[in-house]
Amino acid sequence: MNRLQSLFFAWIFPLVPKRLLSRTTGVCMRIPLPGPGKRALLKGFARFFRINISEAERPIDDYRSFDDFFTRKLKAGSRPIESWLVHPADGRLTEQGRVAAGQLVQAKGWTYSLAEFLGDADLAALYEGGTFLTYYLCPADYHRVHAPTAGNLETARHIPGLLWPVNQWSVHNVRRLFNLNERVVLNFTTPQGRWSLVMVGATNVGHMTMSMDPSITTNRWMWHEPTVRQYSPPLAMTAGDELGIFHLGSTVICVFEAGFNLSSKGFVRPVKMGGMLSPL
């Protein structure tokens, strides 16, 4: 990121009404495209964001809007499930480490509270000594999020918040970024222990859709208190089952109990949903 961009994010962007901007972007992205120029517009969109259209489930002419194309499904077999424990999304694995003293690493030298992030101090305590992974999804990535392993979904917590961008500048300059932003926390149980997957909202993410519970509505006009849904009986998921959709790029953070024996050593790298996430 160059100096001009850094100055913009530091001095001008804090004044931008991010929720209004994000909702407006979402509305514009869902406007049906005109028939005669739709193919050219979508191909230009894909070229600009370097999207691999050969993986799309449908021909590009079949998508009604930019949002319809952006949230596309993939062709069957595009992301084979390689293990019982896999990456939940396409993107870049930007952080991986141990949960220590109730903290997760946001960037070098900066941490944030897991209890605040999950909205549940008792649950956060169970993850002490476990492993967390942070995935950043850019506009070029496939934007559906899947279960990294089997589990029973017991609760979902929607935590309203701000909509700061989750780009490199924000990660290194906005303290507690992921605790400030809106997020949906999905909590699972398995024989190996508990795990949680959190979808974090961001600027210009028109909204997040929960495939397993469409009644969860994000990026509302009016502020509201966090809401919790209990699933009785729990919703059974297997590795690779679809959990939700970002309607533009954002961040996924997974937290696993120590019983999963995941390595805490990681490095920034691109990953694909369904790729093996190796335990120790």
N, C-alpha and C positions, 0 to 999 in steps of 0.2 A: 504494500500500500504506500503510495507516494505522499509527500508532505501536504499537498493540497487536499487530498482525501482525508488525511488525519485531522487537519484543521477543520474541515467540514463536520466530521463526526464529533469533534471536541467542542465546537463553539456554536454551530448552527443546528445540527440535528437534535440536540436536547430540546430545542424549542418547537420542533415539529410535532403536531398532534398525531402520534403514531397509531392510535386505535382508529381514528377517522381515516387516516391514510390507508391502513391495512384493509378496512372494510370497503373503502372505495376501490382499491385494487382488486379485491375479491369480486365485487359486483362487475367491474369491467372485464375481468377474466372470464366471467360466466356469460357474457353477451354472445348470443349465437352469431357465428360468422356468416357473411354473405356467401351464397353458393358459388358464384362465378370466381371469386378470388380466394376462397377458403383454402384450397390446396396450396397456393403460392404463399399465403400468410402463414400457414402451419409449417410449411417447409422452411420458410425464412426464420420462423421462431425456433425450430429445431436446429437449424444451422447456427443461429446466433448463440444458443446455449450449448451447442455441441452434443445434442441428444442423439443417441443411437436408435433411429426409428425402425431398424430391422428387427428389434426385439419387441416392438409393440404388438399387442394382441390383435389389433384390427388395422386395416389399411388406413393411411392418414386421412383419406377422404371421408371416413366414417365418423370422425370426431367433430362434434358440434361447435365447440368453443376452445379457447386456449386452455381453460381449466379442465375441460373434458380430456384434452390431450395430455395435459401436464400430470393428471392423476391416472393415467392409463394403466391398465393391467399389462402384464407381460405374456408373451406366447408361452404355452405350456412347455415345460422343460427348460426354460431360459435360466432358471435358478434352481437346479437340483439340490435337494437337501443332503448335505454330505456327511452329517453326523447327528447324534442326538443333541448336540449343543452347537448352535450356529450363530453367525452374525445376523442381526434382525433387520438390517437395511443396507442398501447401497450407500456409499459415502466414504468418508475418511475417518478412521479411528484416530482421534486426536489426543486422547488421554486414557490411561489404563493404570490402575494401582490399587493399593489396599485402602480399605476404610480404616482410618486411624484416628483415635480420639474423637470419633463422631464427625470427621471432616473428609471431604472429597477435594481433589485438586482441580482447580479451574484453569490455572496457568502456573508457570514456574513462580514459586514464592507466594501464590495466592490460593487460599482454600475457602470452602463454604460449608455451612452446616447441613448435614444430611437430614437431621430432624426437621429443620425448617423446609428443606427441599421437598421431603415426602409429606410434610404436614402431619407427622405422627412420630413422636419421640420414642414411644415404646417399640415401634417397628424398627426405627433407626438403630436402636440399641442391639437388636438381633443381628444386624449386619456388621457389627464391629469385628474387624479381622477378615471380613470378606473382601470381595473384589468389585470394583466399578469400572465401567467402560463408557466412554463418551464418543458419539458418532456425529459428525457434521455432514449434513446433506446440502449440497449446492444445487442450483437450478438444473444442472445437467443430469442429476441423478434420478433414478426411479424413486417415486415418492410414496410408496406404500410400505408400511412397517409391519413386521411379522414376529411371531413368537420365536425367541431364540432356543427354546426348549419346551418340553411338555410341562404342563402344570394346570392347576385348577384356579381360575380367576375368582377370588373371593370378594375383593372390593375394588372400586374405582373412585378416586378422589379428583375432582376438578377444582383447581386452585386458580382463581382469577389473578391477573397481575398486569405488569407493563408489557410492552411489545418492543423492547430494544432489539436491534439486529444481533445475531449471534455469530457475526463474522470475526475475523482475527483481531481487528481493532477493538471490538467490544470485549472479547474474551480477555484481552490484556489491559483494558483500561476501565472497565465497569466492574467494580467489586460486587460480589454476590450476584452476578448477572443471572444465573439460572434460578436463583431464589427470588429475583425480582420479577421475572417474566411469567406469563401465564403458562400453566402446564396441566397435563392430565397424568395422574399416577395410577398405574395398573399393578395390583399386588397379587402374587401367585404363591401357591404352596405346591411342593413336590416331595417325594420321599427323600431327596438329597437336602432339602431345606427350602427356605423361602427365596423368592426373587421378585424384583420389581422392575418394570419398564416405564420410563417417563418420557412422554412426548412434550417438548418445550416449544411454546409459540415464539414468534419473532415478527419483526416488522415485515409487512406485506404478505404475511401468511394470512390469507383471507379468513380461513378458519381451519380447524383440525376436525376430521370426521373419525368417529370411533366405529369401526366396522362391527365390533362385537356388541355395541350399544349405541345406536344412532340417536338416542334421546339425550346424550351428552352434547350440549351446545356450547361452543367456545366463541370467543371474541364478540360478546354481547355488547349492546350499546350501553346498558346500565350496569353499574358495579354491583356485585353480589358477594355474599359470603361463600367460602369454600363449601362444596356439596359432596357428600359421600353416598355411594350406592353399594349396598350389600347384595351379593348374588346368592340366593338360596333356592335350589342347590347351586353350588359353584359351577361356573362355565368351564368345561374341560377343553383344553387346547393341546395341540401337538406341535412339535417343532415345525415352523414354516407356515402355520395358520396365520391368516391376516388379522391384525389387530386394529390398524387405523391408517389414515391417509393425511399427509400434509398437502395443503392446497397452495404451497410454494415451499421453498427450502427451509430447513430448521435443524434441530438437534434432538437426538435420542440418547438417553442415558440409562444404562442397565446396571443394577446392583444385585449381587448374588451373595448368599450366605457362605460362610467359610466351608461348609460341607461340599460345595461344588469343586473345591481344590483348583480354582483357576489361577493361572500365573498372574502375578502383579506386574510383570515386566512387559512393557509394550513400547511401541514407537509409532510415530505418525505414518500412516500408510492407507492406501485405498483398499476397500474391502467390498465384497458383494454379498447380498443377502443369500443365505443358504450355505455360504462357505464355512468350513469347519472352524469352530472356536475351541482350541485345544486346551483341556485341563492340564495340570502339572503331570 
